[in-house]
Amino acid sequence: MATLVKRKNGSFEVHFYDQGSRKYVTLGKKYSAKTATTLKETVETLLYYKNNGISAPDKRVAVWIQEAPMEIQDKLANVGLIGSVCHFGA
């Protein structure tokens, strides 16, 4: 499960636990609430796949990741959600 947090400065963060460690993906103020919500749902899906040994995400998730800005792809890779689950991003 992931949690979407809106900070006082208007930016968003997605908080989640992965293998007992608290992790988060931050988004700048330039991203909309809709993008932040979709990112939260994507993080939840990728965590489910990772925890259940599913090697490739469904088409909807894969397309969203491919179309996401490289900044978001890099953030997902930095927290270990892509690269080990699918091959997008850095």
CYANA upper distance limits for C-alpha pairs under 8 A (distance plus 0.5 A):
  1 MET  CA     16 PHE  CA      6.84
  1 MET  CA     17 TYR  CA      8.09
  1 MET  CA     44 GLU  CA      6.17
  2 ALA  CA     14 VAL  CA      6.92
  2 ALA  CA     15 HIS  CA      6.06
  2 ALA  CA     16 PHE  CA      5.05
  2 ALA  CA     17 TYR  CA      8.06
  2 ALA  CA     40 LYS  CA      6.67
  2 ALA  CA     41 GLU  CA      8.26
  2 ALA  CA     43 VAL  CA      7.44
  2 ALA  CA     44 GLU  CA      6.35
  3 THR  CA     14 VAL  CA      6.02
  3 THR  CA     15 HIS  CA      5.61
  3 THR  CA     16 PHE  CA      6.92
  3 THR  CA     40 LYS  CA      7.44
  4 LEU  CA     12 PHE  CA      7.46
  4 LEU  CA     13 GLU  CA      6.36
  4 LEU  CA     14 VAL  CA      5.15
  4 LEU  CA     15 HIS  CA      6.99
  4 LEU  CA     36 ALA  CA      7.85
  4 LEU  CA     37 THR  CA      7.54
  4 LEU  CA     40 LYS  CA      6.84
  5 VAL  CA     12 PHE  CA      6.09
  5 VAL  CA     13 GLU  CA      5.61
  5 VAL  CA     14 VAL  CA      6.71
  5 VAL  CA     15 HIS  CA      7.97
  6 LYS  CA     10 GLY  CA      6.71
  6 LYS  CA     11 SER  CA      6.38
  6 LYS  CA     12 PHE  CA      5.03
  6 LYS  CA     13 GLU  CA      6.98
  7 ARG  CA     11 SER  CA      5.93
  7 ARG  CA     12 PHE  CA      6.44
  7 ARG  CA     13 GLU  CA      8.00
  9 ASN  CA     29 LYS  CA      8.13
 10 GLY  CA     29 LYS  CA      6.14
 11 SER  CA     26 THR  CA      8.20
 11 SER  CA     27 LEU  CA      6.47
 11 SER  CA     28 GLY  CA      5.54
 11 SER  CA     29 LYS  CA      4.78
 11 SER  CA     30 LYS  CA      8.24
 11 SER  CA     31 TYR  CA      8.09
 12 PHE  CA     26 THR  CA      6.55
 12 PHE  CA     27 LEU  CA      5.69
 12 PHE  CA     28 GLY  CA      7.23
 12 PHE  CA     29 LYS  CA      7.70
 12 PHE  CA     33 ALA  CA      8.29
 12 PHE  CA     36 ALA  CA      7.02
 13 GLU  CA     24 TYR  CA      7.01
 13 GLU  CA     25 VAL  CA      6.06
 13 GLU  CA     26 THR  CA      4.83
 13 GLU  CA     27 LEU  CA      6.43
 13 GLU  CA     36 ALA  CA      8.22
 14 VAL  CA     24 TYR  CA      5.87
 14 VAL  CA     25 VAL  CA      5.67
 14 VAL  CA     26 THR  CA      6.96
 14 VAL  CA     36 ALA  CA      8.18
 14 VAL  CA     39 LEU  CA      8.15
 14 VAL  CA     40 LYS  CA      6.39
 15 HIS  CA     22 ARG  CA      7.67
 15 HIS  CA     23 LYS  CA      6.40
 15 HIS  CA     24 TYR  CA      4.84
 15 HIS  CA     25 VAL  CA      7.20
 16 PHE  CA     22 ARG  CA      6.31
 16 PHE  CA     23 LYS  CA      5.95
 16 PHE  CA     24 TYR  CA      6.58
 17 TYR  CA     21 SER  CA      5.80
 17 TYR  CA     22 ARG  CA      4.93
 17 TYR  CA     23 LYS  CA      6.34
 18 ASP  CA     22 ARG  CA      7.02
 18 ASP  CA     23 LYS  CA      7.47
 18 ASP  CA     47 LEU  CA      7.83
 23 LYS  CA     79 VAL  CA      7.44
 24 TYR  CA     79 VAL  CA      8.08
 25 VAL  CA     75 LYS  CA      6.74
 25 VAL  CA     76 LEU  CA      7.69
 25 VAL  CA     79 VAL  CA      8.15
 26 THR  CA     75 LYS  CA      8.37
 27 LEU  CA     31 TYR  CA      7.03
 27 LEU  CA     36 ALA  CA      7.94
 27 LEU  CA     72 ILE  CA      8.41
 31 TYR  CA     35 THR  CA      6.71
 31 TYR  CA     36 ALA  CA      7.43
 32 SER  CA     36 ALA  CA      6.82
 33 ALA  CA     37 THR  CA      6.54
 34 LYS  CA     38 THR  CA      6.66
 35 THR  CA     39 LEU  CA      6.55
 36 ALA  CA     40 LYS  CA      6.72
 37 THR  CA     41 GLU  CA      6.85
 38 THR  CA     42 THR  CA      6.58
 39 LEU  CA     43 VAL  CA      6.56
 40 LYS  CA     44 GLU  CA      6.79
 41 GLU  CA     45 THR  CA      6.74
 42 THR  CA     46 LEU  CA      6.58
 42 THR  CA     61 VAL  CA      6.99
 43 VAL  CA     47 LEU  CA      6.55
 43 VAL  CA     81 LEU  CA      7.92
 44 GLU  CA     48 TYR  CA      6.72
 45 THR  CA     49 TYR  CA      6.78
 45 THR  CA     61 VAL  CA      8.44
 46 LEU  CA     50 LYS  CA      6.52
 46 LEU  CA     57 PRO  CA      7.68
 46 LEU  CA     81 LEU  CA      6.66
 46 LEU  CA     82 ILE  CA      8.26
 46 LEU  CA     85 VAL  CA      7.67
 47 LEU  CA     51 ASN  CA      6.47
 47 LEU  CA     81 LEU  CA      7.45
 48 TYR  CA     52 ASN  CA      6.59
 49 TYR  CA     53 GLY  CA      6.48
 49 TYR  CA     54 ILE  CA      5.22
 49 TYR  CA     55 SER  CA      7.50
 49 TYR  CA     56 ALA  CA      8.23
 49 TYR  CA     57 PRO  CA      7.56
 49 TYR  CA     85 VAL  CA      7.74
 50 LYS  CA     54 ILE  CA      6.67
 50 LYS  CA     55 SER  CA      7.91
 50 LYS  CA     81 LEU  CA      8.06
 50 LYS  CA     84 SER  CA      8.31
 50 LYS  CA     85 VAL  CA      6.64
 54 ILE  CA     85 VAL  CA      7.96
 55 SER  CA     84 SER  CA      8.45
 55 SER  CA     85 VAL  CA      5.86
 55 SER  CA     86 CYS  CA      7.23
 56 ALA  CA     85 VAL  CA      6.61
 56 ALA  CA     86 CYS  CA      6.14
 57 PRO  CA     61 VAL  CA      6.52
 57 PRO  CA     62 ALA  CA      6.37
 57 PRO  CA     85 VAL  CA      7.90
 57 PRO  CA     86 CYS  CA      7.48
 58 ASP  CA     62 ALA  CA      6.70
 59 LYS  CA     63 VAL  CA      6.48
 60 ARG  CA     64 TRP  CA      6.73
 61 VAL  CA     65 ILE  CA      6.69
 62 ALA  CA     66 GLN  CA      6.65
 63 VAL  CA     67 GLU  CA      6.58
 64 TRP  CA     68 ALA  CA      6.44
 65 ILE  CA     73 GLN  CA      7.16
 65 ILE  CA     88 PHE  CA      7.66
 66 GLN  CA     88 PHE  CA      7.15
 68 ALA  CA     72 ILE  CA      6.77
 68 ALA  CA     73 GLN  CA      7.10
 69 PRO  CA     73 GLN  CA      7.02
 70 MET  CA     74 ASP  CA      6.48
 70 MET  CA     89 GLY  CA      7.08
 71 GLU  CA     75 LYS  CA      6.81
 72 ILE  CA     76 LEU  CA      6.75
 73 GLN  CA     77 ALA  CA      6.68
 73 GLN  CA     82 ILE  CA      8.31
 73 GLN  CA     88 PHE  CA      7.46
 73 GLN  CA     89 GLY  CA      5.24
 73 GLN  CA     90 ALA  CA      7.75
 74 ASP  CA     78 ASN  CA      6.52
 74 ASP  CA     89 GLY  CA      6.03
 74 ASP  CA     90 ALA  CA      6.26
 75 LYS  CA     79 VAL  CA      7.03
 76 LEU  CA     80 GLY  CA      6.90
 76 LEU  CA     81 LEU  CA      5.83
 76 LEU  CA     82 ILE  CA      6.34
 76 LEU  CA     89 GLY  CA      8.39
 77 ALA  CA     81 LEU  CA      6.15
 77 ALA  CA     82 ILE  CA      5.34
 77 ALA  CA     83 GLY  CA      6.59
 77 ALA  CA     89 GLY  CA      6.89
 77 ALA  CA     90 ALA  CA      7.08
 80 GLY  CA     84 SER  CA      7.09
 81 LEU  CA     85 VAL  CA      6.79
 82 ILE  CA     86 CYS  CA      5.73
 82 ILE  CA     87 HIS  CA      6.96
 82 ILE  CA     88 PHE  CA      6.97
 82 ILE  CA     89 GLY  CA      7.74
 83 GLY  CA     87 HIS  CA      5.42
 83 GLY  CA     88 PHE  CA      6.93
 83 GLY  CA     89 GLY  CA      7.85
 83 GLY  CA     90 ALA  CA      8.36
